[in-house]
Every structure is written in C-alpha cells, then in structure tokens.
Amino acid sequence: MIRVEDWAEIRRLHRAEQMPIRAIARHLGISKNTVKRALASDRPPKYERPAKGSVVDAVEVQIRELLRETPTMPATVGAAQRIERALGISTNVATLSHACPACGGRIEMHGGAGAQPVAHCTKCGHIWTDQGAAA
C-alpha cells in the first residue's frame, strides 16, 4: 500500500516529467506493478481496516444498562471499578486474615475477570484452588 503522497508523486513524474514507469519505480524504490496500479487508479489509495471489535463488546449491553440505572455515576476510575465488579470481570486481589498453615505466610486471593478464584501464599508459594491444594 502506497501513501497518498507517493501516488501523487508517481502521477506527477509520469504526466508532467514524462518519466517512464521503470524509472519511476527505481526512483521511488517500489515495484513497477505498483507504479502501474497508481497510474491506472483515478483516486488516491485509501486504507481500510476491517472492523475488529473490542473486548468490551461482550458486555457492552450490561455496561449501558448499569449506566442507565445510575445516570449520576461519576466518570472516574471508581465508576469503572464498580462496573467491572457488577459484571464480574474485574481482577481482584485480597489478603486473607488466615495465615498459611505450612509456613505462617500471608495468603492472597486472586479472582475476577471470569477466572476461578485462586489463593496462594506469598511466602512459600503454596496454591489453593476450588479443587483443593495444588502445590
């Protein structure tokens, strides 16, 4: 894909300067076929990216509903966190009050973002899931 400036330069060199296609290709460092396509086109090139979507698309309806229910919700990080919590898509980390039975270290619980909750000891690395102890 060539830029609009290159397209215009190709057309100028060929029409105004009478430069041959091969010379234009060499001068600009592009293919002869690219030069031919630029000369055959009556419009400058236009890059069009296909619509890709967003990670929010899956929950957009729920977000809009939450915003409709709470129109006075401030547009802050707190609002985004409340929406994430309400939809169950936030990643939360909480420190439990119980100590690790193996080493007495601190246990952190990770969850949200659609993932299963997992607890792990920050000292010995022991991991607990909803299926029981993992390591």
Backbone as CSV, one residue per row, in Angstrom:
resi,resn,N_x,N_y,N_z,CA_x,CA_y,CA_z,C_x,C_y,C_z
1,MET,0.856,-1.177,0.000,0.000,0.000,0.000,0.900,1.238,0.000
2,ILE,0.679,2.096,-0.964,1.469,3.326,-1.041,0.706,4.463,-0.367
3,ARG,1.446,5.466,0.019,0.830,6.642,0.642,0.260,7.552,-0.440
4,VAL,-0.629,8.433,-0.029,-1.243,9.378,-0.965,-0.176,10.252,-1.616
5,GLU,0.841,10.633,-0.839,1.916,11.464,-1.375,2.674,10.738,-2.485
6,ASP,2.921,9.434,-2.282,3.606,8.650,-3.309,2.747,8.527,-4.562
7,TRP,1.456,8.311,-4.379,0.522,8.209,-5.508,0.575,9.489,-6.348
8,ALA,0.524,10.632,-5.653,0.564,11.923,-6.358,1.907,12.122,-7.057
9,GLU,2.993,11.724,-6.408,4.327,11.874,-6.999,4.478,10.993,-8.238
10,ILE,3.973,9.778,-8.186,4.025,8.870,-9.342,3.309,9.503,-10.527
11,ARG,2.114,10.017,-10.277,1.321,10.616,-11.347,1.999,11.881,-11.898
12,ARG,2.595,12.680,-11.020,3.282,13.898,-11.460,4.500,13.556,-12.318
13,LEU,5.301,12.591,-11.826,6.508,12.221,-12.579,6.161,11.683,-13.955
14,HIS,5.107,10.899,-14.034,4.742,10.279,-15.307,4.112,11.296,-16.264
15,ARG,3.236,12.144,-15.752,2.498,13.071,-16.629,3.271,14.354,-16.913
16,ALA,3.816,14.971,-15.869,4.474,16.258,-16.062,5.928,16.102,-16.515
17,GLU,6.634,15.149,-15.935,8.053,14.969,-16.243,8.286,13.964,-17.373
18,GLN,7.208,13.272,-17.796,7.299,12.263,-18.852,8.283,11.135,-18.498
19,MET,8.395,10.821,-17.226,9.318,9.781,-16.775,8.693,8.403,-17.021
20,PRO,9.437,7.458,-17.531,8.900,6.119,-17.774,8.603,5.376,-16.462
21,ILE,7.737,4.394,-16.557,7.306,3.624,-15.386,8.491,2.984,-14.677
22,ARG,9.387,2.402,-15.450,10.546,1.734,-14.877,11.421,2.709,-14.092
23,ALA,11.609,3.908,-14.613,12.428,4.926,-13.946,11.754,5.417,-12.667
24,ILE,10.437,5.560,-12.710,9.697,5.985,-11.512,9.859,4.922,-10.420
25,ALA,9.711,3.657,-10.798,9.841,2.569,-9.833,11.226,2.584,-9.192
26,ARG,12.260,2.767,-10.006,13.626,2.817,-9.498,13.824,4.038,-8.599
27,HIS,13.319,5.196,-9.038,13.467,6.454,-8.302,12.818,6.379,-6.921
28,LEU,11.632,5.775,-6.838,10.901,5.705,-5.565,11.168,4.412,-4.788
29,GLY,11.855,3.475,-5.419,12.170,2.221,-4.739,10.961,1.323,-4.540
30,ILE,10.074,1.325,-5.542,8.872,0.494,-5.468,8.762,-0.360,-6.726
31,SER,7.824,-1.258,-6.735,7.633,-2.172,-7.858,7.031,-1.446,-9.068
32,LYS,7.379,-1.952,-10.266,6.769,-1.404,-11.487,5.256,-1.623,-11.471
33,ASN,4.829,-2.766,-10.934,3.386,-3.040,-10.857,2.671,-2.033,-9.959
34,THR,3.336,-1.610,-8.893,2.757,-0.592,-8.007,2.601,0.720,-8.758
35,VAL,3.601,1.067,-9.546,3.537,2.297,-10.348,2.389,2.191,-11.353
36,LYS,2.269,1.044,-12.016,1.194,0.851,-12.991,-0.181,0.966,-12.344
37,ARG,-0.327,0.361,-11.154,-1.616,0.450,-10.444,-1.937,1.889,-10.060
38,ALA,-0.925,2.644,-9.633,-1.130,4.044,-9.244,-1.545,4.882,-10.451
39,LEU,-0.954,4.609,-11.592,-1.295,5.363,-12.800,-2.683,4.974,-13.322
40,ALA,-3.070,3.739,-13.135,-4.379,3.283,-13.608,-5.512,3.753,-12.696
41,SER,-5.189,4.029,-11.440,-6.214,4.434,-10.472,-6.552,5.910,-10.639
42,ASP,-7.842,6.217,-10.623,-8.250,7.622,-10.730,-8.410,8.277,-9.363
43,ARG,-8.235,7.512,-8.303,-8.349,8.035,-6.935,-7.106,7.675,-6.134
44,PRO,-6.777,8.487,-5.128,-5.647,8.127,-4.269,-5.979,6.866,-3.467
45,PRO,-4.965,6.140,-3.026,-5.231,4.917,-2.262,-5.878,5.236,-0.924
46,LYS,-6.736,4.341,-0.502,-7.421,4.533,0.777,-7.298,3.242,1.564
47,TYR,-6.674,3.329,2.718,-6.503,2.151,3.556,-7.770,1.941,4.371
48,GLU,-8.304,0.758,4.313,-9.494,0.432,5.093,-9.209,-0.793,5.930
49,ARG,-9.295,-0.617,7.219,-9.079,-1.717,8.144,-10.422,-2.356,8.459
50,PRO,-10.504,-3.677,8.407,-11.772,-4.324,8.728,-12.134,-4.101,10.200
51,ALA,-13.426,-3.976,10.476,-13.879,-3.788,11.845,-13.458,-4.996,12.671
52,LYS,-12.841,-4.739,13.806,-12.247,-5.797,14.598,-13.050,-6.117,15.853
53,GLY,-13.702,-5.137,16.410,-14.414,-5.369,17.656,-13.548,-4.993,18.846
54,SER,-14.094,-5.201,20.008,-13.422,-4.813,21.238,-13.695,-5.856,22.309
55,VAL,-12.856,-5.869,23.327,-13.093,-6.785,24.438,-14.347,-6.398,25.204
56,VAL,-14.782,-5.163,25.053,-15.967,-4.681,25.754,-17.253,-5.117,25.049
57,ASP,-17.164,-5.493,23.769,-18.363,-5.858,23.015,-19.214,-6.905,23.721
58,ALA,-18.577,-7.868,24.367,-19.308,-8.955,25.021,-20.169,-8.465,26.184
59,VAL,-19.772,-7.367,26.814,-20.509,-6.879,27.988,-21.056,-5.467,27.791
60,GLU,-21.050,-4.978,26.561,-21.484,-3.609,26.305,-22.926,-3.364,26.750
61,VAL,-23.804,-4.318,26.493,-25.212,-4.156,26.860,-25.354,-3.994,28.374
62,GLN,-24.633,-4.822,29.139,-24.716,-4.723,30.603,-24.137,-3.401,31.100
63,ILE,-23.045,-2.939,30.490,-22.449,-1.664,30.902,-23.431,-0.524,30.646
64,ARG,-24.042,-0.533,29.466,-25.009,0.525,29.156,-26.195,0.482,30.108
65,GLU,-26.635,-0.711,30.480,-27.743,-0.851,31.430,-27.352,-0.312,32.802
66,LEU,-26.141,-0.634,33.257,-25.672,-0.101,34.538,-25.600,1.423,34.511
67,LEU,-25.138,1.971,33.408,-25.056,3.433,33.301,-26.442,4.061,33.225
68,ARG,-27.402,3.349,32.593,-28.777,3.851,32.551,-29.402,3.840,33.942
69,GLU,-29.124,2.780,34.716,-29.677,2.663,36.071,-29.071,3.692,37.014
70,THR,-27.803,4.063,36.782,-27.115,5.019,37.650,-26.579,6.163,36.805
71,PRO,-27.464,7.077,36.354,-27.013,8.156,35.465,-26.076,9.158,36.142
72,THR,-26.062,9.202,37.460,-25.213,10.162,38.167,-23.854,9.582,38.520
73,MET,-23.554,8.372,38.031,-22.270,7.734,38.330,-21.146,8.615,37.773
74,PRO,-20.195,9.025,38.630,-19.121,9.887,38.146,-18.192,9.134,37.193
75,ALA,-17.666,9.854,36.235,-16.763,9.256,35.251,-15.351,9.232,35.813
76,THR,-15.126,8.350,36.748,-13.815,8.217,37.380,-13.404,6.760,37.338
77,VAL,-12.229,6.494,37.854,-11.766,5.115,37.935,-12.708,4.310,38.817
78,GLY,-13.255,4.944,39.844,-14.198,4.262,40.734,-15.410,3.751,39.977
79,ALA,-15.900,4.525,39.012,-17.049,4.095,38.214,-16.688,2.866,37.399
80,ALA,-15.506,2.873,36.798,-15.072,1.723,36.012,-14.934,0.488,36.891
81,GLN,-14.406,0.669,38.101,-14.262,-0.462,39.004,-15.627,-1.009,39.431
82,ARG,-16.603,-0.119,39.669,-17.952,-0.583,40.045,-18.586,-1.363,38.912
83,ILE,-18.391,-0.906,37.686,-18.944,-1.627,36.525,-18.270,-2.988,36.403
84,GLU,-16.941,-3.035,36.547,-16.237,-4.312,36.462,-16.715,-5.280,37.535
85,ARG,-16.881,-4.789,38.763,-17.356,-5.658,39.845,-18.765,-6.154,39.576
86,ALA,-19.640,-5.268,39.104,-21.024,-5.655,38.842,-21.116,-6.709,37.746
87,LEU,-20.224,-6.638,36.775,-20.225,-7.607,35.681,-19.367,-8.824,35.968
88,GLY,-18.636,-8.798,37.065,-17.776,-9.925,37.410,-16.567,-10.057,36.510
89,ILE,-16.070,-8.940,35.973,-14.918,-9.017,35.071,-13.679,-8.361,35.658
90,SER,-13.741,-7.933,36.909,-12.582,-7.277,37.498,-11.599,-8.310,38.017
91,THR,-10.368,-7.926,38.070,-9.340,-8.768,38.659,-9.094,-8.239,40.059
92,ASN,-9.441,-9.026,41.038,-9.318,-8.596,42.421,-8.235,-9.380,43.133
93,VAL,-7.546,-8.706,44.026,-6.575,-9.353,44.893,-6.922,-8.947,46.309
94,ALA,-7.098,-9.942,47.165,-7.416,-9.659,48.559,-6.497,-10.481,49.451
95,THR,-6.057,-9.877,50.562,-5.236,-10.590,51.527,-6.161,-11.181,52.577
96,LEU,-6.026,-12.482,52.801,-6.875,-13.161,53.781,-6.328,-12.957,55.182
97,SER,-7.220,-13.036,56.159,-6.795,-12.857,57.549,-6.124,-14.107,58.107
98,HIS,-6.342,-15.260,57.476,-5.722,-16.510,57.936,-4.306,-16.612,57.412
99,ALA,-3.421,-17.151,58.236,-2.036,-17.373,57.825,-1.934,-18.721,57.129
100,CYS,-0.908,-18.877,56.331,-0.653,-20.136,55.629,-0.365,-21.222,56.670
101,PRO,-1.066,-22.361,56.613,-0.827,-23.411,57.601,0.566,-24.039,57.484
102,ALA,1.192,-23.949,56.319,2.501,-24.572,56.125,3.642,-23.714,56.663
103,CYS,3.561,-22.384,56.442,4.706,-21.547,56.815,4.329,-20.313,57.629
104,GLY,3.038,-20.038,57.762,2.606,-18.854,58.504,2.637,-17.581,57.671
105,GLY,2.877,-17.704,56.377,2.946,-16.538,55.495,1.580,-15.962,55.157
106,ARG,1.588,-14.861,54.418,0.359,-14.162,54.029,-0.286,-14.869,52.842
107,ILE,-1.608,-15.032,52.875,-2.335,-15.676,51.781,-3.083,-14.599,51.003
108,GLU,-2.872,-14.594,49.684,-3.582,-13.665,48.809,-4.564,-14.437,47.947
109,MET,-5.745,-13.870,47.772,-6.789,-14.476,46.948,-6.894,-13.648,45.674
110,HIS,-6.783,-14.322,44.521,-6.901,-13.678,43.215,-8.157,-14.206,42.547
111,GLY,-8.897,-13.319,41.898,-10.099,-13.758,41.200,-10.630,-12.662,40.308
112,GLY,-11.770,-12.924,39.690,-12.388,-11.974,38.783,-11.949,-12.201,37.360
113,ALA,-12.360,-11.330,36.480,-12.067,-11.405,35.047,-12.484,-12.754,34.479
114,GLY,-13.519,-13.336,35.058,-14.027,-14.611,34.570,-13.205,-15.804,35.010
115,ALA,-12.123,-15.574,35.757,-11.250,-16.669,36.191,-11.740,-17.236,37.517
116,GLN,-11.400,-18.494,37.765,-11.722,-19.124,39.036,-10.853,-18.509,40.123
117,PRO,-11.386,-18.320,41.342,-10.569,-17.775,42.424,-9.423,-18.724,42.782
118,VAL,-8.273,-18.139,43.055,-7.089,-18.900,43.429,-6.444,-18.199,44.610
119,ALA,-6.049,-18.988,45.615,-5.342,-18.429,46.765,-3.910,-18.939,46.718
120,HIS,-2.977,-18.076,47.114,-1.594,-18.532,47.180,-0.878,-17.827,48.316
121,CYS,0.105,-18.521,48.858,0.909,-17.978,49.942,2.051,-17.175,49.337
122,THR,2.240,-15.967,49.814,3.293,-15.113,49.268,4.672,-15.513,49.787
123,LYS,4.705,-16.342,50.836,5.986,-16.741,51.417,6.500,-18.063,50.832
124,CYS,5.656,-19.112,50.885,6.127,-20.424,50.421,5.612,-20.795,49.029
125,GLY,4.650,-20.017,48.500,4.153,-20.268,47.156,3.066,-21.336,47.078
126,HIS,2.595,-21.840,48.207,1.534,-22.859,48.202,0.287,-22.284,47.528
127,ILE,-0.411,-23.105,46.711,-1.580,-22.639,45.954,-2.791,-23.485,46.302
128,TRP,-3.940,-22.807,46.476,-5.211,-23.475,46.707,-6.197,-23.015,45.631
129,THR,-6.941,-23.966,45.068,-7.989,-23.642,44.110,-9.299,-24.206,44.651
130,ASP,-10.385,-24.066,43.889,-11.664,-24.617,44.346,-11.644,-26.156,44.354
131,GLN,-10.628,-26.774,43.706,-10.477,-28.231,43.733,-9.603,-28.694,44.898
132,GLY,-9.054,-27.772,45.670,-8.201,-28.129,46.791,-6.799,-27.586,46.599
133,ALA,-5.858,-28.111,47.380,-4.471,-27.654,47.317,-3.839,-28.102,46.003
134,ALA,-3.111,-27.178,45.370,-2.496,-27.512,44.081,-0.985,-27.701,44.222
135,ALA,-0.352,-26.950,45.076,1.114,-27.100,45.195,1.556,-26.734,46.577
